Amino acid sequence: MSNKTTIGDKLRTYLKHPGSFIIMLLVMLATIITFAVLIFLIAYILINGVPHLKPSLFSLEYTSENASVVPALVNTVIMTLLSLLIAVPFGIFSAIFLVEYAGRGNKFVEVIRLTTETLSGIPSIVYGLFGMLFFVNTLGWGFSLLAGAFTMAIMILPLIMRTTEEALKSVPDSYREGSFGLGAGKLRTVFRIVLPSAIPGVLAGVILAIGRIVGETAALMYTSGTVAQIPDSIMGSGRTLALHMYNLSSEGLYMDQAYATAVILLLLVVGINTLSSVIARKLTKA
């Protein structure tokens, strides 16, 4: 009964202020539309893709008959690991420098942040062209997983830097002061106290970065290539799941397999997000 009274009181309060009532309706409408679009996309992919998940789709080698996703899946995992291996250390250490070591109001820090925000807004096709001109042609790496990984690392670096920076800022200063009061130095305080407390926020940035790597097509098309096989080394060419799906749909002959690939891609992203959330919770409890 008290809940009904509370809800009724809130409604009467909103009705007394037409502007607040309109804003409340707009917020609720936006929430419903966003949720409905998400459900529609997931349902559309599952309805069109699940019936075409056949054993031939999971053959070890790609052929024109089976359109196997296994090589693309393996290439996606390799590309993700390589990109994170390059970008995560640079992103985290850069954020630590900006928050913990650079003085507040430092002009150099402002330039770095402006550059980071600028990099975040550059279209992926521009990154792809840069990667092709520099990594593929100038350095002579050719179309390879390594060229694609370095290109993706540059793309996700601003994202990891900004999320890590905000996570470090959210750690209370009392943690640092307590550590200093116990005689710990700056380096020990950062890596033993501040950084472990910011791990959930850092992982959130890594999760977003993984989502961008897994879903990227334009940049990888010009750097890693479109070969539908598992390369012998990271200097070989190979395409990821998103690029595999794009190629299947653009050819127009494998639409069923393209929808099935979309289902696998969706499950992969959900699985990665779930695993990352579990790891974040365990680290927070520890």
Protein Blocks (a to p, Z undefined) as FASTA:
>chain_A
ZZmmmmmmmmmmmmmmmmlmmmmmmmmmmmmmmmmmmmmmmmmmmmmmmmmmcfklmcfb
dcfklopaklmmmmmmmmmmmmmmmmmmmmmmmmmmmmmmmcghiaklmmmmmmmmmmmm
pcfklmmmmmmmmmmmmnonopafklmmmmmmmmmmmmmmmmmmmmmmmpcfklmmmmmm
nopafklmmmmmmmmmmmmmmmmmmmmmmmmmmmpmklmmmmnopafbdcfbfkbccddf
klmmmmmmmnopammmmmmmmmmmmmmmmmmmmmmmmmmmmmmmZZ
